[in-house]
Structures are given as C-alpha cells and as structure tokens.
Amino acid sequence: MSTPTIGVLALQGDVREHLVALAAADALARPVRRPEELAEVDALVMPGGESTTISKLAVLFGLMDPLRERVRAGMPVYGTCAGMIMLADKILDGRDDQETVGGIDMTVRRNAFGRQNESFETAIPFAGMTGEPVTGVFIRAPWVESVGAGVEVLAEVPAADGPDARIVAVRQGNLLATSFHPELTGDHRVHEYFVRMVEAAAR
Ligand code: GLN
C-alpha cells in the first residue's frame, strides 16, 4: 500500500513527539483536532497527557462520537498513557464524568503507578519485538487492572507490592495501548509495530 496517513489527536498532550516518531517510522503524520481531519486519516495516535482534559476537549470539539464510530469501524488506534485510558472500556480512579472512547475490553486504573513513583524508567520485554527490550518511560502512568478474553497482553512489569506483574501494553484487533511513552525515547520500534498494524489493516 502507499504510505499510511496517521493522525495524532492534538487536543492536549505530547503531540509533537508522536508526530516525530511516526515520521521516523515512515508514516505521514498530521495533527487531528476536528472531525473533518479525523475523517481524512487512516489511523490515529492518542498521546500522553491528561486524560480528563483530553476527554473533556474531545466532547467539546465534537470528536467523541466520531472517534467511537471510527474505532467501531476498525480504524487502527494507538494510545499511550492518557491515550491508553481513552481506549479503555472501563476506568478506575477517573473523574466521575470522565468519558472514554473505549474499544479495548480492559479496565485501566488511572495514576496507578503514580502513588509510589511519580515517574520511572524500566526495560520491558515486548511480545513480538526483536532486539533489546523497550525502555518504558512511566509518567503518572496507568496500569491495566484486568483484560477480557480477546485482549492480547504484550508487556508487563513486575509489581512492587506483590507477586503479580502489572500489564502495561495490550492489543485487541486494530487497537494498541501502552502505559508508557515510546515517543520520548528515540526508539521508534513500537511506532513501527503500529505502522505495520495500520498497513495490515489496509490490506
Ligand atoms: N495521569 C494521566 C491521566 O490520568 C496520564 C499521564 C500521562 O499521560 N503521562 O490522564
């Protein structure tokens, strides 16, 4: 296929870093703020930032329903951190009126790592990724508390407070989400993984 056009939801958050990472992963990247702009892209990234703000602005800009429709119609979407929260069917510790786009059958806990550590970095083995583990940058990050049967777990980190691991990357169909921010590391393999998903979806 020709080079896919991938939008970055540009309401709030680290939009520019994703535009750079997508371009490095050989996609045409452009910001999306309006429904007409959403209609023109093959796929979308929802960036890190503040999910309560992104959610509020998505409603205000008339994007929430178009986003849900595109997700239902199979548009590939990659959400990092706040973007992961936006892709969750259910959230814990959200604001009472906080809406999500949904699409991934998972429950995500907001600011889950934030109570112990505001921010940390760790090496994460990522399913299907060759080479070195991915560097996970976690900034007041959520974790995935539980997933439905159709959700593939791609990465976990050991839990600080028990024997369990915490899920930090998942995929369900054309939807991909990570608790961490590959757009901040200069390692574009997760964006490349997403671009391959977008190309496969177009075939
Ligand atoms: N804590 C933020 C939220 O709830 C997410 C932080 C991030 O995206 N780095 O939206």
Residues whose N, C-alpha, C, O or C-beta is under 5 A from the ligand:
A	BS01	LIG	G48 G49 E50 S51 T52 T80 C81 A82 R110 N111 I139 R140
